[in-house]
């Protein structure tokens, strides 16, 4: 339970015969063994810690100390563990295809010791092609087509601009890029003619991916954002650094068009998003925290939109509401009427029997602190 074991060392005295009557005393030596392990993970959200779903399975973990060499394999959660002698020093090395090897040292004391190892994925090649009606029609617009690879929501990476593969100085539609493994959204646009193509690029470790798309007529959306601070002043998602209403971190506007294509979009300085998208239904959402009156308050909002081909959707507003918080903290200050001989905390008492076979009344004095941020009446 405490991840510690005692192991009796093998000596000539560990094998003995017990006879009837008295027996000679034995001196046995036991070694203290403690658990040594950790997690091997790939940091999708770039927070420098191992989170749920980031563990990498089947990683070879080689650990060595003096004359001891052990080879382990991580489980489905990326975890590994083994018992080693207390007070020893170890070297850790990882190996798995598609990731660079990692090396670190660890000193194991008298208690269990754990080290997390962050893997760095090698870039992979992704490629494909963009088309439109026929080669002749494509040639008339090819120079104005913009390509972008966008990481899906939850994968914190910078967007990547694919390279256009030129043939005799002319782009025929083929593209290529190098990205970290993971899911990316390829977006190709010709804004002058409202043409757009979008698809999911599932770049596997050490393999990469390929995706071919055809441009079609898309539609524009114009989305404004709004939230009211505690004093009733209207703000937008662009108001991230306001005196008396400072956002915690950056606001994130999430767009979801389905088929795994969900990403974080940026608003302009006015808190507005104008973007060309493929036709269909789109869900927009946002959640953020604001420090006001020395309290952290959470805001959330969502808005569904319909994108029609060749049209600009009516202007919409993504409004955010403050999540009500009525949390309280109750502390017991003292009590009376309980058994004075019982030794317990102020809120841990023992009641006394009364003369009628019931229990004597116990009174508690409580302190109640309101930790929320909504007005209330008592």
N, C-alpha and C positions, 0 to 999 in steps of 0.2 A: 504493500500500500504506500509506503514511504519511498519506494524505488531504491531500497538499500538491501543488500544481501550479505550474509556472512558465509564464507566458504572455508571449510577446514582444509588446510594444506596437507597434501599427501606426504607422509613420512613413514619410517619403519614402525612408528608407534601408533599409526592409525589402524593397524590390523592387530588385534589382540584377542586373547581367550579369557573368558570370565569363568572362574571356578567357584564352587561353593565355599562359603566363608569369606574371609577378607582377601582383597586383591590389592596389588600395588597401585599407587597413584600414577596417573598419566598426565603428561604435559602436552597439550595439543595447541597448535597455532592456527588461528582463523584470520583470513584476509577479508577486509571490508571492500565490497564491490558496490558500485553505484551505477545508476543508469546514465548513459551518455547517448545523446541523440539530437534530433532536430527536425527541421522541415526544409525541403528543397522546393523553392517556388519561383514562379515567373510573374513579375510585378506588372499586371495589366494596368492598374489604375495609378501607377507611379507614386505610391505613398510610402515606399521604402519599408514595407512590412508585409508579412505573410497573411493574406486574407482568405476567407472561405472561397474555394474554387480556384485558387492560384497555385495549389500544390501540383508538382509534376511527378507523375508515376514512372516507375521503372528506370529511375536514375541510378546508375552505379555509384555507390559511395565507398571509396577506399579510405580506410583510416589506418594509421601506423604509429607505433610507439616502441622505441628501442628495438627489441627482437620480435615484436608482435605486428602482424599485418592481417587485417580483416577486410573482406569485401562484402558489402551489403547492397540491398536493392530497396528503393523507396516503395511504399505501398500506394494505393489508389489516391490517397490524400497528400502524397509527397513526403510522408513521415518515415523516419528510420530510428532505430534505437538498439542499444546493446549494453550489457553490463561489463564494466571495466574496473580494474583496481583503482581505489581512491588514491589521490596524490600523484597522478601520472599526467604526462604531456603527450598530446596527439597532434598529428597532421591529418587534415581532411582534404580529399580531392574528389571532385565529381566528374562524371563522364556520361554524356548522352548525345546521340546524333542530333545535329541542328542547333546545339547550344555550345558556347565556348566553355572549356573546363574552368572550374573555380578551385582555388586553393586557399586554405586558411589554417591557422593553428589554434589549439584550444588547450587550456589547463583545467583538468578535472580535479576538484578538491574532495572534501569528505561528504559532499551532498550531490544530488543529481545535477547534471550539467547539460544544457541544451543550446545548440547554435543553429540559427536559420541561415541558409545559403541561398542568395539570390542569383538566379541564372540570367545570363545575357544571351538572347537568341541571335543567331546569325541571320543576316538579311537573306531574303529569298527573291527569286525573279518572278514577276507577274507580267503577263502580257495579254494581248488580244487585239481586237479591231473595232473600229467605228465605221458604220456605213449609213448611206442615205439614198433611197430610191435606186439609183444606178451610179456607175462610175462618173458619168458626165455631170450629173446633178451634184454629186459629192464634190467634184473638183471646183465647182463655182463657190462653195462655202467653206472649203477645208481650211483656208488660211485664218478664218475667224472662229473656228471651233476651239473652245477652251476645255481642257481636261483637268480633272482633280480627283485624287484619291483621298477620301475622308475616313478617319477611323470611326468605328461604330461607338455608340455611347457606352461608357464603362472602360474603354481602352484609351488611356490617356497618351496620345501620341500627336505629333504635328502632322498636318495634311501634307501630301506629297503630290508634286506635279509630274505626271508621267512624261516620258520623252516620246516625241513623234518620230517614227522610223521613216526616214526620207529615202526615196529611190530616185536617183538622178536629180536631187534637189526638190522633189515633189512628194508631198505627203499623200499616200493612198489610203490611209486609215489605220494602219498598224501602229500600235503603241507598246511601250515597255517601261518597266520601273522596277526598282528594288525597294522592298519594304520589310519591316519586321513581320514575322508570322502573326496571323490573326485575321479578323474580319474587317474588310475595308469596303467602302462604297465608292464605286466609280461613277462620276458625274461628268457627262459631256454636254456642253451647251453651245448654242448659237443664238445669242439673245436677240440679234437683229430680226430673226425670223421666228422667234419663240420656239426653237427646236431644242429638244432635250432627250437624253437617254440616261437611265440610272440602273445600276445592277450591283449585286453583292459579290465581292471578290473574297473567296474563302481561302486565304493563303496558308497552306499547311507548312509545318516545320520541315525544313530540308527539302520541300517539294515545290512550294509556290502554288500558282494558280493561273488560269487563263479565262478570259471572258470576252465574248463578242456581243456588241450591242448595235441597235439601229436607232437612229434619231427619229423622233416623232414630234408632232406638235404638242407642246405642253401649255401650261397656264401659269399665270402669275398670282401670287398671294401678297397682300399687304397687311401685315400684322403689327398693330401697336400694342404696347405693354403698359400696364398701370398697376400701382399699389398705393395705398394710403398709409402714411406713417401714423404714429400714435397721436399726433396733433391734428390729423385730418388733412395734411398737405399731400397733394397728388404727386407721386413719383413714378419713374419708369425703371426698367431693368438696367438702364445706363447710369442710374444714380447709385453708384456703388460706394461712394465716399462722401457722405453728407454729414455735416456736423449734427450730432444728436440723433442720427439715424444711419449708422455706419453698417454696411453689409459685412457679414463674416465671410471672407473669401470673395470669390467672383460669382455672379449670378449665371445660371446656365439655362438656356432656352433649348428644350429637347423637341426635335421633330421626329415623327414616326409615320412612315408611309407603308409599313408592313413588309412582309417577305424578309424580315431580319434587318431592314434598313432603318435604323434609328440612330440619330446622331445629334451632337450639340452644335447649334447654329449661333452666330453672333448677331447682335443688334447694332445699329448705328448710334451715333452720339445722342440721338433723340429717342432712343429706346424702340426703334422701329425695325422690322425685318421685311425686306422686299426680296423675293426669290422666285426663280423660274423652276417649276417642278413638273414631274410627269402627272398625267391626269389620274384622278382617283380621290380617295378620302385620306386626309392627313390629320393626325392628332398632334397637338402642341401642348406642352406642359412645362412647368417650372416650379421649383421649390428653393427657398433660400432663407437665411437667418439674418436678422437685423438686431443690433444692440441699441436699445432705446431705454432711457431712464434706468440705466445700469442693469437691464434685464435683456436676455436673449429671447427674441420673439420669432416664431416661424411663420412664413407666408407660403401659400401654395395656390396654384391656379392651373386650369386646363381649358382647352378650346378645340373643338373639332371644326375642320374646314373641308370644303369640297373644291377640288381643282378641276376646272373644265378646260378642254383643249381649245386653244386660240382665244381664251378670254382671261380677263383679269378679275379675280374674285373680289366682291365688295370688301371694303376695308373692315377688318375685324379687330376687336380689342381683347387681348389676353389679360383679364383682370385677376388679381391675386387677393386672397382674403387672409387675415391673420387667424391662425389656429388658436382658439381660446385655451387658456391654461388656468385652471383653478386648483393647482396643486397646493396641498397644505402639509405642514410638518407638525406632528404631535409629540410632545415630550412630557414624560411623567416627572413632576417635581417632588412630590412626597405623597404619603398615604397615611391613613389612620384606621384603627379597628382590626388590624391583622395580628397574627401571632408574632410577638416581639422577639421570641427565641429563635425564630426562623432566620437564617442568614442568607439573604438573597439581595438582588439588586432592587432599586427603588420601585421598579415595575414588576418585580417577581416576588409575590407574597404568598403566605399560607393563611387561609381563612380559619376561623374558630367555630366550633359547634355551639349552637345556642341551647337553651333548656328544653326546647320543643322538638329537638331532633333535626333542626335545620342548621343554617349557618348565620353567623353574625354579619352585620352589614360592614362593608369596607368602603371607605371613601378615598378617592384619588384627587389630587390637585394637578391639573394638566396645563401645559403651555402650548398654545396653538399659534403657529406662524403661517401666514399666508404667503406662499411663494409664487403665486400666479401674477398675471398682469391685467386682469379684467376688473372693472369696478364692481363692487357688491355692497349690499346692505345687510346689517346685522339686526 
